[in-house]
């Protein structure tokens, strides 16, 4: 295989699936690189960098915002020219350089500059990998694009199951320097796989698009629905230990067990929803998943014992598997011929969700942590209603499912 050669003619679906194996490896390495540093970023800034709380908050906002801007610009550019492989390689090398620098730098303003440039650029790896997968599957005649992309998303989840425990061991063994050098090694491995195993893909073929105003309304309402539902998910993770400890009077360790249970359940459920996507429309599965999320958060707001929350994790995992596992494919279906922009829009829902979740979490500290789950249920309901409203309009919008 020679790097840099454009994919010209479609081949079999089996060939397309084999092409996704290197992408799965890339997703695992990228997921591990993010999962080992993400949960401990605040601790790193406050203990190693000695940043004040306001400076930590500014850092945590500036990074995602810069990543959103960078990914959006690259997403539009990548759909017009055959440069997606080069973008993936550039993003992986940017992540490697940023992680190596962070392993040694302890000056706040230099680190802020790094997170708004190199780290922000590395954030394009996630949406651009999904876009690459969509293009390869489409050009090689696969009819299982949504299932394949859901499987890739599952690999990312596996990395997040393994990443935090590995990070804790690395911190114990060698501190933050070893932690960030390990993240750099993950980016380097991803870059090696991109360079050695991925070919360049041709720009997406021209698709007849629906009227811009109608299509734009459907896309933006759908992305807005994903953002508020992911805000519900972020709040769920942030509030779980506090809810268990202050309201249900359970041990804090129960939060880790419950969240770990959910993560473990997500993996087979993402595969299951991916398989269902070959038989049922994506919009129907995602609306169903959103409805399950409303039920889950409503019930959590009403429980009286921690074991009840544990029992409900099958609903939470189903919600995550449907909405996050199939969400990128759904937005790509809404924007045929623009897989990079579509994956970026869907991916940007998460940093927006993090920004939305912060004020609600702050209010819950004053009003009570059961209020947090009432607010989460309302957010999820809002996302569900937006999806129901836009799904009916999507039926009339031409799309290709690859």
N, C-alpha and C positions, 0 to 999 in steps of 0.2 A: 504494500500500500504506500503510495507516494503522497505526502502532505501537500496541500495547496491545489489539488486537482478538483475541479468542479464536478458535481454530480449531474450528469446529463440526462440519462434515460432512466425511467422507472424500472425496477426489478421486482422480485417477488416480495411478499409480506415477510417471508422467512428471512430474507436478506436484510430487510428493514429492522426486524427484531434483533438480529445479530449486531447490527450497527449500534443498537441502544445499549449493548453490554458495556462498552467504554464509557458511555454517558452515565450508566449506573455507578460505575467506579468513581467517576468524577463527582457525582452527587454525594457519595459517601464521604469522600475526602473533604469536599467543601462543607458538608454538614458537620463533620467532626471539627473542622477548623473554627466554625462559628460556635459550635456547642461547647467547646472547651474554654472559650474566652467570654462568650456572651453573659452567662450567669454570674461571672465574677468581675465584670467591668466596673461596677460601682465600688466594689471592695478595692480593686486595683487603684482607682482614682483617689479614694479617700485615705488609704493606708500607704501606698507606695508613692503617689504623687503629692499627697497632703493637700488635695484640693478641698476648698470649702464646699458646703452643701449646695450653695447656689451655683458654683462653678461645675459641680458634678451634674446638676440638673441641666445646665446649659449645654454641656458636652453630650448628654444623653438625648437632647432634642436636636442639636446641630448635626450629629452624625446621620440619623435617619433622614433628615430633610435633605442633606447633601446627597445621600444615596438615591433618594427619589428623583432629584433633579438629574443626576448623572445617568441613572438607568433610563429615564424617560427620553433624554436626548439620544442616547445610544440605541434605544428601542426603535425610534423612528428612522434613524440612519441605517440600521441593520436590515430593515425591510426594503431598502432601495438599492443596495449594492451587495455583491457577494463577499462580505467581509465578516460573516458571523464567526467563523473559526478563529480569525485573527482577533476579534473582540474577546472571545473566550480566553484565548492565550494571554492577551494583554491584561484582562481582569485578574486572571490567576497570578500573573507575575506582579501585578500591583498589590494583591493581597499578601504575597510572599514578602515583598519589600516592606510593606507597612508593618507586618508582624515582626520581622527582624528588627526594624527600627524601634518598635514599641518595646521589644525585649530589653533595650538598653537605655532608651530615653526616659527621663523622669521630669522633664520640663513641660508644664501644662500646656502652654501656648504652642509648642512644637507638636505635641500630641494632638491638640485640637486641629492644627493644620493637616496633620497626617490623616486624621479621621474624615476630614472634609475633602480630601483629595484621593490618596491612594486607597484608603479603606472604602470610601464611597464608590470608587471605580470598581473595586472588587465585588461590590454588591450586584453588579450587572451579571455576574456568573449565574445566579439563580434564574432570572427570567430568560437570559440568552440561551441557557441550556435547554429550557423548555421549548423555546422557539426553534432551536436547532432540531430537537426531537420531532417537533410537528412538521417541519419542512422535509426531513428525511422520510418520515412515515408517509406523508402526502405524495412526495415525488416517486416513492418506490411502491406505491399502490396498496399500502396497508389500509384495512378497514377497521382497525382497532386502535386508533390514535388515542382516544380518551382512556382506554384501559392501560395502554403503554405509559402514558403520562402519569396516570394515577399510581402505577407501579414505581415510577421514578420518584414521585413524591413520597411514597412509602419508604424508599431507601433513605431519603433525607430524614424521615421520622426515626428510622433505625439508628442513624447516626446520633440523633438527639437523645435517644434512650441510653446509648453508650457514653456520649460525650461528657456530661456532668460528673459521673463517678470517676472517669479517667482523669478529668481535670482536678478533682479533689486529691487524687493520689499524686499527681504531678506537683500540685502546690505544696503538699507535704514533703515531697522528695527534694524539690529544687526551687520552689517559689515561683514568682511570676515570670522570671527570665526563662526558666525551663518551659513554663506554660506557653508563652508566646513563641518560643522557638519551635515547640511542637506544632503549634498552629501554622507557623511558616513552612514546616516540613510537609504538612497536609496540602497547602497551596502548591508547593513545589511538585508534589506527586501528581496533583490534578493537572498542572501545566505540562508535565511530562506525558501524561496520557493524551491530552489535547494535541500536543505536537506530534506524537508518534502514531496515534490511532484514529484521529478524526480527519476526514476530508472536508474541503470547503463545499458549501452547498450553493446552488444558484439562487438568485432572488426569487421570491414567490411569484407564481404566475399571476397575471392580471385576472381579477374577479370582478364580475358585475356587482356593483354595490348598490344598496338601497338608498333612498334619499337621505342626505347627510343628517338633516334635522331629526328624522325619526330614528335612524340608527344610533345617532349620538345620544339621544335621550335614553334609549334602551341600554346602551353600554354604560353610561354614567350612572344610571339608577342601579344597574346590576353591581357595578364596582362599589357604589355607595352602600348597597345592601351587604356586600362582603365586608366592607370596612366596619360597619356597626356590629355585625355578627362576630368578627374577629376581635373587636373591642370587648365584646362579652366574654370571649375566650381568654383574653389577657386579664380581665378583671377576675375571672374564675381562678386563674393561677395565682394572682397576687393576693386574693382575699381568702383563699382556702385555709391556710394555716391560722389566720386570725379568726376566721369564722368558727373553725373547729375549737380553737383554744378559748375564745372569749364568749361565744354563744352556746356551743354544744359541750363545753368543758371537757373536751377530749385532749389527748396528748398531741403535741405538735408533730411528732414523728408520723402520726396517722396521715397527715397531709402528704408527706412524701410517698407513703404507701398507696394512697388513693390516686395521686397524680401518676405514679409509676404504673399502676394498674390500667389507667386510661391509656397511657402511651403504648402499653403492650397490646391492648385490645385494638388500638388504631391500625396496627399492621395488617392483621388478617381482614379487618373490615375495609381498608382501602383496596385490598385485592378484590374483595367481594363486590364493592361498588364499581370498581373498574370492570369486572366481568359483567355486571348488570348493564353497564353503559353500552355493551354491544347489542343489547336487546331492547332497551328503553331509551327515550330521549333524555339528554342530559338535563334539560330544564326540569323535567318531572322528578328526577332523582335528587336534584339539588333543592327543589322546593320541599320535597319529602324530608330531606335531611334538616333543613331549616325548621320545619315544623317539629321534628324530634327535639331540636335544640330548645325550642320554646317550652316544650313539656319538661325537659330535663331541668332547666333553670327555675321554672316555676315550682317543681317538686323540691328542689334543693332549698329554696326559700322557705319551705314549709316543714322540713324534716326536724326531728328532735333528737336523733342519734347519729353518730358518725358512720355506723355500719350501713345505714340507709343510703348515705351518699356513696359509699363503696358499691352498693348494689346497683346504683343508678349509673355507674360509669359506662355500662354498655350503651346507654342512650347518649352520653357525652361523646364517646368514641365514634358512634354512628354519625352524630352531627358533624364532628371534625372530619371524618373520612369522606362524607358526601360533599361538604361545602369546600373544604380545603383540598381534598384529593381530586375533585372534578372541576373546581372553580376555574382553574387556568384554561382547561380544555373548553369550558363553556364560553369564556370571553373570547378565546380564539375562534370559536364557532360564530360568534357575533361579529367578528372582524376578519372575515376570510381575506387571505392575501396579506395580512399584517400580523404574523405570529409574534414578532418581536415586541411591537407596541402592545398587543393584547396581553402577552405574558407579563410585561412591565406594569401595565395597569392593574392586573390582578395581584401581582407581587407588591405593588405600592399600597395595597389595602392594609397590609400589616403595620407599617410605620404610622399610617394615619390612625389605625386602631389604637396603637400605643399612646398616641397623643390624646385621643378621646378618653382613654381609660384613666389617665392620670387625675383629672379633676373629680371624676366620680369616686375614685378611690379615696381622695382627700376628704370628700364630703362624708363618706361612710365612716371615717374615723370619728366624726362628731355625732352622726345620727345613729350609728350602730351597724355592725357588719352584716346583719340580716338584711338591712337596707341595700347593701351592695348587691345581693342576689336578686332582690326585687328590681333594682335598676338593670341588672344583667338580663333578667327575663324581659323587661320592657325593650331593651336594645335589640335582643334577639327577635322579639315580635315585630319591631319596626323593620328589621332586615327581611323577615319572612313576608311581610305585607308588600314591601318593595319588590321582592322577587315574584310574588303572585301577580302584581300589577304589570311588571315588565315581561313576564314569561308569556302572557297572552299576546302582547304586542310582538314578541319575538317570532311567533308562529308565522307571521306574515313577512318576516325579513329573510331574504335568501341567504343561505349559508352553506358551507361545505364542511363535512365532518371528518374528511380525511380517512 
